[in-house]
Amino acid sequence: MKSHSIWLILGLSFGLLESVIANSDDCWATYENGKLYIPCVKIKVPLGEDLKYDVNMEYKPLSNPMIFELIDAQRIVSSSNVPAFEDNFNRGIDGDPIGNGWSLGWDDPPGTGCGSQGQYSARIISHQANLKYAGSQSDMSIYRYFDHSIKSIEFDFIPGLASTNLVSLSAGLDFYDNDGVTLGSIRYTRHNGRQDNPVSNITGSSYLDIEEITFDGTSQHVSFDVYDILTNQLIDINRDDIASRKLLFTLYTGWCGTNASLAIDNVIVE
């Protein structure tokens, strides 16, 4: 169902909302199985401020007149103003810094607790972002911040051969408030046989998907629905409190002297 203008007067309490307007020059409104979904709508509030939201509403068939009950609303920036972030790392030459807004971080300097400091690198290799440890032990990440709502993330994950069995790779999204306090997190983690906490776990503020795989250089395409996880799993997070999001890819080696690598490619954030 396409509509050029949809007005819905909400007969319920939701902050200071007065009405919802959807303009399909930018978006489509869809109705299916009793549920109305209106993407990137504009919500008018009495103070005159326009906030962008995604809205899910459900039709109550016995109501008269027709009433839609608000299911949820996620504050966003209009998709017409914020295009998807894509990075295929097809730039520079082998050995160049990753660039494009990505930063490098680690919990401890590589080699901490070992007899000698090992080598580490985060570089463009074969048009991929490549994290590598050589004879080392640590937790190294590349990360990038986003100040707008994220609906989904997808990427290619390529675990290289590892010399020990205490290596893990993870992709994650951390949520922060205006003061930089962590509100919650999503983690997709794969390890090669030994972990302290090897079981997937979900709480009201953290989502962990973890399992053992073979590190043999095989590329895996991964995607996760951030909107769905926030809506149905991370129920303790108030999305209006989210001020920034940190996307990170991490390579962890637990034993001294470990050789391991992780390549990331074709990152898409919407």
C-alpha positions in Angstrom: 0.0 0.0 0.0 1.5 3.3 -1.0 0.2 6.6 0.4 1.2 10.1 -0.5 0.2 11.4 2.9 -1.0 9.5 6.0 -2.3 11.2 9.1 -2.8 9.1 12.3 -4.1 10.7 15.4 -2.8 8.6 18.3 -5.4 8.0 21.0 -2.9 7.0 23.6 -0.1 8.4 25.7 3.3 8.5 24.1 5.3 11.4 25.4 4.1 14.6 23.8 3.1 13.2 20.4 0.2 14.8 18.6 0.2 13.2 15.2 2.2 11.2 12.8 2.8 12.2 9.2 4.3 9.9 6.5 5.3 11.2 3.1 6.0 8.5 0.6 8.1 10.7 -1.7 10.9 9.3 0.5 9.3 6.1 2.0 6.7 3.4 1.6 3.9 2.7 4.2 3.0 -1.0 4.3 0.1 -2.8 5.8 0.2 -6.6 6.3 -1.5 -9.0 8.7 -3.1 -6.3 10.7 0.1 -4.3 11.2 1.0 -0.9 9.7 4.7 0.0 9.2 5.6 3.5 8.4 9.3 4.1 7.8 11.1 7.5 8.3 8.0 9.4 9.4 8.0 12.9 11.0 6.4 13.2 14.4 5.1 16.6 15.4 5.3 17.6 19.0 3.7 20.6 20.7 7.0 22.4 21.1 7.4 22.5 17.3 10.4 20.2 17.1 10.3 17.6 14.3 11.8 14.2 15.3 12.4 11.4 12.8 11.1 8.0 13.8 10.3 4.5 12.4 6.8 3.6 13.6 5.1 0.2 14.0 1.4 0.2 14.6 -1.1 -2.6 14.9 -4.8 -2.3 13.8 -7.4 -3.3 16.4 -10.1 -4.9 14.2 -12.9 -4.5 16.7 -12.3 -0.8 17.2 -14.6 1.9 15.8 -13.5 4.2 14.3 -10.3 2.5 13.0 -7.6 2.8 15.7 -4.0 1.7 15.4 -2.1 0.9 18.6 1.5 2.1 18.8 3.8 -0.9 19.1 7.1 1.0 19.1 8.9 3.9 17.6 12.7 4.2 17.0 14.2 7.6 16.7 16.2 7.9 13.4 17.6 10.4 11.0 15.7 10.3 7.7 17.2 7.7 5.4 17.2 10.3 2.6 19.8 12.3 4.6 21.9 9.4 5.9 22.8 6.9 3.2 24.0 3.4 4.1 27.7 3.3 5.2 29.6 0.9 2.9 33.3 0.0 3.1 34.9 -2.6 0.8 38.4 -1.4 1.6 39.3 -1.2 -2.1 41.8 1.6 -1.6 45.5 2.2 -1.3 48.1 -0.5 -1.5 49.0 -3.4 0.8 50.3 -2.2 4.1 48.4 1.1 4.1 46.5 2.2 7.2 42.8 1.2 7.1 41.6 4.8 7.2 38.1 5.9 6.3 37.2 6.8 9.8 38.3 3.5 11.4 40.5 3.7 14.5 42.7 1.1 16.2 42.5 0.1 19.8 43.5 -2.7 22.2 43.0 -3.6 25.9 46.7 -4.1 26.6 49.8 -3.6 24.5 50.5 -6.7 22.6 52.9 -9.0 24.4 51.7 -8.0 27.9 52.5 -10.8 30.3 54.7 -12.5 27.7 58.5 -12.8 27.7 58.8 -10.4 24.8 56.6 -8.0 22.9 55.1 -9.6 19.8 54.2 -7.9 16.6 50.7 -6.7 15.6 49.3 -4.8 12.6 46.0 -3.4 11.3 46.4 -2.7 7.6 44.8 -2.9 4.2 45.9 -6.3 2.7 44.4 -7.6 -0.6 41.7 -4.9 -0.4 40.5 -6.1 3.0 40.9 -4.8 6.5 43.4 -7.2 8.1 44.2 -7.6 11.8 47.2 -9.7 12.6 49.2 -10.9 15.5 52.7 -12.5 15.1 54.0 -14.2 18.3 51.8 -12.1 20.5 48.9 -12.0 22.9 46.3 -9.3 23.3 42.8 -7.9 22.3 43.0 -5.7 19.2 40.1 -3.9 17.5 39.2 -1.6 14.7 36.2 0.6 15.4 34.1 3.4 14.1 31.4 5.6 15.7 28.0 6.4 14.3 25.7 9.1 15.6 22.5 8.0 13.9 20.3 5.0 14.3 21.4 1.7 12.8 18.9 -0.9 11.6 21.2 -3.6 10.3 24.8 -4.6 9.8 26.4 -7.0 7.4 30.0 -7.9 6.6 32.3 -10.7 5.4 34.4 -12.3 8.2 37.6 -14.2 7.2 39.3 -16.0 10.1 42.9 -16.9 9.2 44.9 -19.9 10.4 45.7 -19.7 14.1 48.7 -21.3 15.9 46.9 -21.8 19.2 43.4 -22.8 20.4 42.6 -19.7 22.4 41.7 -17.3 19.6 38.4 -15.5 19.1 37.0 -13.1 16.5 34.1 -10.8 17.2 31.9 -8.1 15.6 30.1 -5.9 18.0 28.0 -2.8 18.4 28.1 -0.8 21.6 25.4 1.8 22.6 26.3 4.9 24.6 24.3 7.8 26.1 25.2 11.5 26.0 27.7 11.1 28.8 29.6 8.2 27.1 28.1 5.6 29.5 27.6 2.2 27.9 23.9 1.3 27.7 24.3 -2.2 26.2 26.0 -4.2 23.4 25.6 -6.8 20.7 28.3 -9.3 20.1 28.8 -11.9 17.3 31.8 -14.0 18.4 33.5 -17.1 16.8 36.3 -19.0 18.5 38.5 -22.0 17.7 38.0 -24.3 20.6 38.7 -22.8 24.0 36.7 -20.0 25.7 36.0 -19.1 29.3 32.3 -18.5 28.6 31.4 -20.4 25.4 27.6 -20.1 25.6 25.4 -17.6 23.9 23.6 -15.4 26.3 20.9 -12.7 26.2 20.1 -10.2 28.9 18.0 -7.0 28.8 21.1 -5.0 27.8 23.5 -7.5 26.1 23.2 -9.9 23.2 25.9 -12.5 22.7 25.9 -15.0 19.8 29.0 -17.3 20.2 30.0 -20.6 18.7 33.1 -22.6 17.7 34.2 -22.7 14.1 37.3 -23.9 12.2 39.8 -21.1 11.4 40.8 -22.1 7.9 40.5 -18.9 5.9 37.0 -19.5 4.7 34.9 -16.4 4.2 31.6 -16.1 6.1 29.0 -13.6 5.3 27.3 -12.3 8.5 24.4 -10.1 9.1 22.3 -9.1 12.1 19.2 -7.1 12.5 20.0 -4.4 15.0 16.4 -3.1 15.0 15.0 -6.5 15.8 17.5 -7.2 18.6 16.9 -3.8 20.2 13.1 -4.2 20.0 12.8 -7.8 21.1 15.9 -8.6 23.1 17.6 -5.6 24.6 14.5 -4.5 26.4 16.3 -2.6 29.2 17.7 -0.1 26.7 15.7 3.1 26.2 16.4 3.9 22.6 15.8 7.6 23.1 18.9 7.5 25.5 21.2 6.2 22.7 23.4 9.1 21.6 26.1 7.2 19.7 27.0 3.7 18.5 30.4 2.0 18.2 30.9 -0.7 15.6 34.0 -2.8 16.3 35.8 -5.8 14.9 38.1 -7.6 17.4 40.8 -10.2 17.2 41.7 -11.8 20.6 44.6 -14.1 21.3 44.9 -15.7 24.7 48.3 -17.4 24.6 51.7 -15.8 24.4 53.4 -16.3 21.1 50.2 -16.8 19.1 50.0 -16.2 15.3 46.5 -15.3 14.2 44.7 -13.0 11.7 41.3 -11.7 10.9 40.2 -10.1 7.7 37.0 -8.0 7.3 35.4 -7.0 4.0 32.2 -5.6 2.5 30.9 -3.8 5.6 27.4 -2.3 5.2 25.7 -0.3 7.9 22.1 0.8 7.4 
